[in-house]
């Protein structure tokens, strides 16, 4: 198991390097001078030149890249052009916010998606199945920003039940923190719940027709035991992969959701950074996200092996 | 959800505290401020935060008169080459350092010499600073320059604790120390900036709030929703199209309005690089034709529900510097067609205009496009992300550019750098000796009436040449929740919190 994990980690290194080159060059291709974007209305040529030098923007791009990678290896991701804060510190501030959002969204997605998927699989062709399918399809089709704004208008403005936007750190006031995050997590979770439901349903359907399930039924086991212990556990493998892959979708979705609900997380940080051409911040976030994504996939692989004994020893 | 979980959900939903705010004001801003160092910062919202954090040497009234703040009195010498200021006594910075003439001198030096400083051009006319006494100082100017006083009513005039500034250097913004009514408490990027009332403030009697929290919420709808749900007390820049709904919608929300100091318009590439050599850059008649074809009132009614102000000058019609001899023109499609024909384009002409990819700007240009088409001008709109657009604009890679300016207190700030030959932001590449002479001279005259005559003379020329075609002036719409009292809107869009309180 350990060598498996190590091997996977080694493979990850070139992937991360490739991603970093990709992001670095793509970003430099973006039109718009970062210093000019920063200067806005005050364009004093001497200051602009000084800042270009200070942030090494006059160096050739390969030199800039090597400098950046060198610094990144020592844990220095640079300084935000916009607020002068170290990028690592900014990411450290934002990461817990997005993790909280993603976790709560994932809980929503799992709690809604998996039971709905199981239910619609075992009641295939009944009204329950159709209703679950319609709900799942709406979850996929309703745009996040529309659902977000509607929730804000109904829940916050009309009923005044939850705060419309913002963020309270969990450590500061856990209850308030969860309250503030409920709506964004729900919005982010619904789309995922729909995907999860569809996949759980099809995985369950294929497992339910397999021989060992029939055998289990023939042994006289209770239906509950057949479904949860025999069928669902085997259906879980693809669902776990999917959940790990959904992590990427979760981060992508967080970009939009954080914009709508003004959640000061990763997504908001990256959007603002792209618009202000805050290169160091964009690079830092992409790097951290890529690493996170790789770790999630690794965890998914490990989870497979744990869930499915047949894969052990391979 | 099982029954046993319901009480938890109910508790989560029901426990939202909406009331019970002491005198803690929460303000929603349209974007996040940049670095909180008055010498380095450049964003508009940053200035809104400074209005509570950092006092300036002088301030303005809603009518744009300059009034005392940290300086109680001032005078120019006869030829306007020196400005002597008398400073307020008994003022301390947030770190306890006393405020005196020495501190002012060190502040000006920092603004002029800190490498990251963005205030250099604003204070470039100051050549020497002479401390005359503990509370008196003289600024010697290289050439006559009356605009320097208005600069001191903004970031260049904000006084920061010189010791704290020396210690922090360019990193001052992470813990700013000024002398305003509130001191810096905390900042979480993109989330909040918290200020706390400063007990030793010289004008503490006028401050009724214990703390102020600024929260950046870029989406207009969400910002308004926060005001309506009671999560915010004041919001910056309510959407013009939301005004009717807010005013008719009950909920106790009131809106304070002030026409801004800035403008929006179309800048033509008259002579900036190769692309300046085009029909639109070469023939002012075409530019005048477009101006005649475009109804300013129509733009305002269609895009902004009539809340903004149509315009045709760098100063809004509400400004004391507006030239009444050139009122906002009525739309005249026939005259526009006649001018096109005279210029040799009886069958119409194409015009490409770049626009920032923001809904409001795009809508404005679409309205311009449809009005212009009736006169035979076929406008094509190229929407660009703002940073790219600015770059193309300063590089001269455009024919027309829909761009604006946030505005300055002194009229010079809205016109000189755009329309004089050597102007720092003269992206149009416009050059006219007479205009240069008039605008340069206007800097040297301290009598307002005399100054206005010079601007009016320049206006007569610029109205014919039209390197910039002004379209409209934004109105600052500040939304106030029920219970917010004593707020006044200013044309500079700043939120001054003296006298503001929350009703119990």
Interface residues (C-beta under 8 A of the other chain):
Chain A: X30 X31 X32 X33 X34 X36 X37 X38 X39 X40 X41 X42 X43 X44 X45 X46 X47 X50 X51 X54 X80 X82 X83 X84 X85 X90 X93 X94 X149 X152 X153 X156 X157 X160 X161 X162 X163 X164 X165 X166 X167 X175 X176 X178 X179 X182 X259 X260 X261 X262 X264 X268 X269 X272 X275 X276 X277
Chain B: X11 X12 X13 X14 X15 X16 X17 X18 X32 X34 X35 X42 X43 X115 X116 X117 X118 X120 X121 X170 X171 X173 X174 X188 X189 X190 X191 X215 X216 X217 X218 X219 X221 X222 X225 X226 X228 X229 X230 X231 X384 X385 X386 X387 X388 X390 X391 X392 X394 X405 X406 X424 X425
